[in-house]
Amino acid sequence: MKVFVIGAHGQIGKKIVSKLVAQGDQVYAGIRHPEQAEAFEDAGAQPVSFNLLEQPAELAEAFKGMDAIVFAAGSGGQTGYDMTLMIDLDGAVKTMQAAELAQVKRYEIVSAEFTADRAKWPNSLKPYYVAKYYADEWLKTRTQLDYTILQPGTLVNDAGTGKVTVNPEVGGEITRDDVATFAVKALGTPRTIGKTIALINGETAIKDAIEA
């Protein structure tokens, strides 16, 4: 597949790019800064200048000819709540609109666990959860995209385990590597279309979890 990864320079985005390249996909890595390009070229991906503050019609130009789009971007912990809204909410929605303008149907987004349950939003991250909640809702109710929404638990940088629990009753941790592995495998699995999937590390192999 020809896949455009938004947020390719982020921690999960880099891993998604690497895993897509490894399985033979043609990967386009959306980047903000020119100095990020060389690393992606060396990794076998095509870097593309991409700014989530632009309008949907401008973003759509980068999506033309793609088979799928993965949104793994985030404003990061060093920005204010204003950028959380501009990137994690409006930026995400604009890429959905851009995908439809470019006639790219397959769209996957990395969200967060428990976004649909306000009672479980961490006090310190409520603006982030607001952004994720409404971006997810827009994708489900305001687009005709073939979407998959991934809602991982607390992200950690440990080595990947290759095992998860899907749609757990309680929260938990999951490695960024396992989120990326799940995202790549789910992207090419039609049965995940139209699904919202929460995941934490567990005892089920990722391949088996997706097939189930």
Rosetta blueprint (number, residue, H / E / L):
1 M L
2 K E
3 V E
4 F E
5 V E
6 I E
7 G L
8 A L
9 H L
10 G L
11 Q H
12 I H
13 G H
14 K H
15 K H
16 I H
17 V H
18 S H
19 K H
20 L H
21 V H
22 A H
23 Q L
24 G L
25 D L
26 Q E
27 V E
28 Y E
29 A E
30 G E
31 I E
32 R L
33 H L
34 P H
35 E H
36 Q H
37 A H
38 E H
39 A H
40 F H
41 E H
42 D H
43 A L
44 G L
45 A L
46 Q E
47 P E
48 V E
49 S E
50 F L
51 N L
52 L L
53 L L
54 E L
55 Q L
56 P H
57 A H
58 E H
59 L H
60 A H
61 E H
62 A H
63 F H
64 K L
65 G L
66 M L
67 D L
68 A E
69 I E
70 V E
71 F E
72 A L
73 A L
74 G L
75 S L
76 G L
77 G L
78 Q L
79 T L
80 G L
81 Y H
82 D H
83 M H
84 T H
85 L H
86 M H
87 I H
88 D H
89 L H
90 D H
91 G H
92 A H
93 V H
94 K H
95 T H
96 M H
97 Q H
98 A H
99 A H
100 E H
101 L H
102 A L
103 Q L
104 V L
105 K L
106 R E
107 Y E
108 E E
109 I E
110 V E
111 S L
112 A L
113 E L
114 F L
115 T L
116 A L
117 D L
118 R H
119 A H
120 K H
121 W L
122 P L
123 N H
124 S H
125 L H
126 K H
127 P H
128 Y H
129 Y H
130 V H
131 A H
132 K H
133 Y H
134 Y H
135 A H
136 D H
137 E H
138 W H
139 L H
140 K H
141 T H
142 R L
143 T L
144 Q L
145 L L
146 D E
147 Y E
148 T E
149 I E
150 L E
151 Q E
152 P E
153 G L
154 T E
155 L E
156 V E
157 N L
158 D L
159 A L
160 G L
161 T L
162 G L
163 K E
164 V E
165 T E
166 V E
167 N L
168 P L
169 E L
170 V L
171 G L
172 G L
173 E E
174 I E
175 T E
176 R H
177 D H
178 D H
179 V H
180 A H
181 T H
182 F H
183 A H
184 V H
185 K H
186 A H
187 L H
188 G L
189 T L
190 P H
191 R H
192 T H
193 I L
194 G L
195 K E
196 T E
197 I E
198 A E
199 L E
200 I E
201 N E
202 G L
203 E L
204 T E
205 A E
206 I H
207 K H
208 D H
209 A H
210 I H
211 E H
212 A L
